[in-house]
Amino acid sequence: MSDATDPGQENEVMSLDQHDSEAFFEALVNPVRFNQKLMAAFEEHDQRVTSKCVTAGDQRLFLPLTSITPVRDS
């Protein structure tokens, strides 16, 4: 049985006004299409950068980067 206090099981609720809810919906149904120049920049970034340094209090953590999955034009 799942523990209800498990952070992986929590949900987040957003309260949006009319303008923001329309903008949010529009972004979901019409995602940004990346052009070739931006796609090339993402690919170059993936080749050059392998981790990201994050400061947590007085500690520095190096986290592996995850790739962004763009919506490609057909």
HELIX and SHEET records of a PDB file:
HELIX    1   1 PRO A    7  GLN A    9  5                                   3    
HELIX    2   2 GLN A   18  VAL A   29  1                                  12    
HELIX    3   3 GLN A   36  ARG A   48  1                                  13    
SHEET    1   A 2 SER A  51  ALA A  56  0                                        
SHEET    2   A 2 GLN A  59  PRO A  64 -1                                        
END                                                                             
